[in-house]
Amino acid sequence: MQHTARRSTVRTVTILILSCLTAFIALAGTSSPCIPWDVSTPIRWSMFQAIPPADAIHRNEAAAIHMTIRWHTGYSVRSNGSTWTGQITSVTVTNTMEPSLSWVVPGKADNRVLGHEQGHFDLNEVYRRKLEALLPCLQAQGATKEASIDALNAAIHQCAGEILAQLQAMQSRYDDETSHGNHSAEQARWESQIAAWLLQPISAP
């Protein structure tokens, strides 16, 4: 006998990337308008609408793009006699930037910095696609219906946590190896690599 649950599992994580600092992950809690990643709509400086911190002029970073990855999953639960199996049936993962939380230091809004920030957004999209590809593969078993749901929920959070940890590491590596966009050859190499990962996100480390 099969039981289908229409409940969605929702988990929201914000990844804030500073152009010259390591990325970090925090729980999202903002209702500001957001802009979804779109290959046909690259970011523009007009999207960086937040007021920079008071000491921004003395910092290394020229800008900060605020990005959020959100996911929603639907699942079904099936009885196999002595056990229950929960399985993912639908997945939606989004990657957005939030203009009201993104800023740029006055006088530093040039094309080099913007291109580097676009790279951060593109890298976020790689791991959005990777997460979207891996979540549907999940299933979990339990002695009861509730146990199988709990186990599936734990598997979802573990998978998402691992992918986001990979993303955080790659965002930091991107900054380090490109010297925050100042190393033109490395910036070009990373842009080429990110473009390849966008086509095959599972291949991203």
Residue pairs with C-beta under 8 A, 6 or more apart in sequence:
1 78
1 79
2 76
2 77
2 78
2 79
3 76
3 77
3 78
3 79
3 145
4 76
4 77
4 89
5 74
5 75
5 76
5 77
5 149
6 74
7 74
7 75
8 72
8 73
8 74
9 72
9 73
9 75
9 153
9 156
10 70
10 71
10 72
11 70
11 71
11 156
11 157
11 160
12 27
12 28
12 68
12 69
12 70
13 25
13 26
13 27
13 28
13 68
13 69
13 70
13 160
13 164
14 25
14 26
14 27
14 28
14 30
14 66
14 67
14 68
14 69
15 23
15 24
15 25
15 67
15 68
15 69
15 124
15 164
15 167
15 168
15 171
16 23
16 24
16 26
16 64
16 66
16 67
16 101
17 23
17 64
17 65
17 66
17 67
17 117
17 120
17 124
17 171
18 61
18 64
19 61
19 62
19 63
19 64
19 65
19 113
19 116
19 117
19 120
19 175
19 180
19 181
20 59
20 60
20 61
20 62
20 175
20 180
21 60
21 61
21 175
22 168
22 171
22 172
22 175
23 120
23 167
23 168
23 171
23 172
23 175
24 168
25 164
25 168
28 68
28 70
30 98
30 100
30 101
32 98
32 99
32 100
32 101
33 98
33 99
33 100
34 68
34 96
34 97
34 98
34 99
35 41
35 43
35 47
35 96
35 97
35 98
35 99
36 94
36 95
36 96
37 95
37 96
37 97
37 121
37 122
37 124
37 125
37 128
42 118
43 65
43 97
43 114
43 117
43 118
43 121
44 114
45 104
45 109
45 114
47 97
47 99
47 102
48 63
48 65
48 99
48 102
48 103
48 104
48 109
49 99
49 100
49 102
49 103
50 64
50 66
50 99
50 100
50 101
50 102
50 103
51 103
52 103
52 104
52 105
52 106
53 59
53 103
56 103
56 105
57 105
57 106
59 105
60 180
61 105
61 180
62 104
62 105
62 108
62 109
62 113
62 180
63 102
63 103
63 104
63 105
63 108
63 109
63 113
63 114
63 117
64 102
64 103
64 104
65 97
65 102
65 117
65 120
65 121
66 97
66 98
66 101
66 102
67 95
67 96
67 97
67 98
67 120
67 121
67 124
68 94
68 95
68 96
68 97
68 98
69 93
69 94
69 95
69 124
69 127
69 128
69 131
69 164
69 167
70 93
70 94
70 96
71 91
71 92
71 93
71 94
71 131
71 132
71 135
71 160
72 91
72 92
72 93
73 88
73 90
73 91
73 92
73 135
73 156
74 88
74 89
74 90
74 91
75 86
75 87
75 88
75 89
75 149
75 152
76 86
76 87
76 89
77 84
77 85
77 86
77 87
77 145
77 148
77 149
78 84
78 85
78 86
78 87
79 145
80 141
82 143
83 141
83 142
83 143
83 148
84 141
84 142
84 143
84 144
84 145
84 147
84 148
85 139
85 140
85 141
85 148
86 139
86 140
86 141
86 142
86 148
86 149
86 151
86 152
87 138
87 139
87 152
88 135
88 136
88 137
88 138
88 139
88 152
88 156
91 132
91 135
91 136
92 132
93 128
93 129
93 131
93 132
93 135
94 128
95 121
95 124
95 125
95 128
97 121
104 113
112 181
112 182
113 181
115 181
115 187
115 191
116 178
116 180
116 181
116 187
119 174
119 178
119 181
119 187
119 190
119 191
119 194
120 171
120 174
122 191
122 194
122 195
122 198
123 167
123 170
123 171
123 174
123 194
123 197
124 167
124 171
125 198
126 167
126 194
126 197
126 198
126 201
126 204
127 163
127 164
127 166
127 167
127 170
127 201
127 204
129 198
129 201
130 163
130 166
130 201
130 202
130 204
131 159
131 160
131 163
131 164
133 201
133 202
134 159
134 163
134 202
135 156
135 159
135 160
138 152
138 155
138 156
138 159
139 152
139 155
140 148
140 151
140 152
140 154
140 155
141 148
141 151
142 148
142 149
142 150
142 151
166 204
166 205
170 204
170 205
174 190
177 183
177 186
177 190
178 186
178 187
178 190
179 186
181 187
196 203
197 203
197 204
